[in-house]
Amino acid sequence: MWSVGLTKRAVKQLDSLPRAIQQKFDLLAKELEISGPLRANWPNYSALKGQGQRYHCHIKKGRPTYVACWEVVNKEIKLIEVYYVGTHEKVPY
């Protein structure tokens, strides 16, 4: 099992999203916890090139598209930190 945390910024972002998107994110977070950071079963999942162990995927496609970004903070103790949850237009990559 992995530990999944959110940055303060990600918590605020998540709280401002529609409830349906929050529920989809909760599902993603549970999958990250159980299966780890590699989530190829989510739409547009990929590693972010040149950024270490950072990944992203789409929570919801369409308009607007919602995205989640996370990174492996510590592989030894299995710690993942989500640093962005929100619309595609504001993704920090």
C-alpha positions as CSV (number, residue, x, y, z in Angstrom):
1,M,0.0,0.0,0.0
2,W,1.1,3.5,-0.8
3,S,0.4,6.6,1.2
4,V,-1.3,9.4,-0.8
5,G,-1.2,13.0,0.3
6,L,-2.3,16.3,-1.2
7,T,-0.5,19.6,-1.0
8,K,-2.4,22.4,0.6
9,R,-2.9,23.9,-2.8
10,A,-4.3,20.7,-4.2
11,V,-6.8,20.4,-1.3
12,K,-8.1,23.9,-2.1
13,Q,-8.3,23.1,-5.8
14,L,-10.2,19.9,-5.1
15,D,-12.6,21.6,-2.8
16,S,-13.6,24.0,-5.5
17,L,-14.3,21.4,-8.1
18,P,-17.8,19.9,-8.9
19,R,-18.8,17.0,-6.7
20,A,-18.8,14.5,-9.6
21,I,-15.1,15.4,-10.3
22,Q,-14.2,15.1,-6.6
23,Q,-15.7,11.6,-6.6
24,K,-13.7,10.6,-9.7
25,F,-10.6,12.0,-8.0
26,D,-11.3,10.0,-4.9
27,L,-11.4,6.8,-7.1
28,L,-8.0,7.8,-8.6
29,A,-6.6,8.4,-5.1
30,K,-7.8,5.0,-3.9
31,E,-6.2,3.4,-7.0
32,L,-2.9,5.2,-6.3
33,E,-3.0,4.0,-2.7
34,I,-3.7,0.4,-3.6
35,S,-1.7,0.0,-6.9
36,G,0.9,2.7,-6.9
37,P,1.7,5.7,-9.1
38,L,1.6,4.0,-12.5
39,R,-2.0,4.3,-13.6
40,A,-2.1,3.5,-17.3
41,N,-5.9,2.6,-17.1
42,W,-6.8,6.4,-16.8
43,P,-7.2,8.5,-19.9
44,N,-4.2,10.4,-21.1
45,Y,-2.0,9.0,-18.3
46,S,1.7,9.7,-18.8
47,A,4.9,10.4,-17.1
48,L,6.0,14.0,-17.3
49,K,9.2,14.0,-19.2
50,G,12.2,15.7,-17.6
51,Q,10.4,16.0,-14.2
52,G,11.6,13.0,-12.3
53,Q,8.8,10.7,-11.1
54,R,5.9,13.0,-11.9
55,Y,2.8,11.7,-13.6
56,H,-0.6,13.0,-14.8
57,C,-3.9,11.8,-16.1
58,H,-7.3,13.2,-17.1
59,I,-10.0,12.7,-14.5
60,K,-12.7,13.9,-17.0
61,K,-12.3,14.5,-20.7
62,G,-14.3,17.1,-22.7
63,R,-14.9,20.7,-21.8
64,P,-13.6,21.4,-19.4
65,T,-11.1,18.7,-19.0
66,Y,-10.0,18.0,-15.5
67,V,-6.5,16.7,-14.7
68,A,-4.6,15.4,-11.7
69,C,-0.8,15.5,-11.3
70,W,1.2,13.6,-8.7
71,E,4.7,12.7,-7.9
72,V,6.5,9.9,-6.0
73,V,8.1,11.7,-3.1
74,N,9.7,8.6,-1.5
75,K,9.8,5.2,-3.3
76,E,11.2,3.4,-0.3
77,I,8.4,4.3,2.1
78,K,5.8,4.4,-0.8
79,L,4.8,8.0,-0.6
80,I,2.8,9.8,-3.3
81,E,1.9,13.5,-3.3
82,V,-0.8,15.0,-5.5
83,Y,0.2,18.6,-6.3
84,Y,-2.5,19.6,-8.8
85,V,-6.2,18.8,-9.3
86,G,-8.1,21.1,-11.7
87,T,-8.8,22.2,-15.2
88,H,-6.4,21.4,-18.1
89,E,-5.8,25.1,-18.8
90,K,-4.0,25.7,-15.5
91,V,-1.8,22.6,-15.2
92,P,1.7,23.4,-14.0
93,Y,3.7,21.4,-16.5
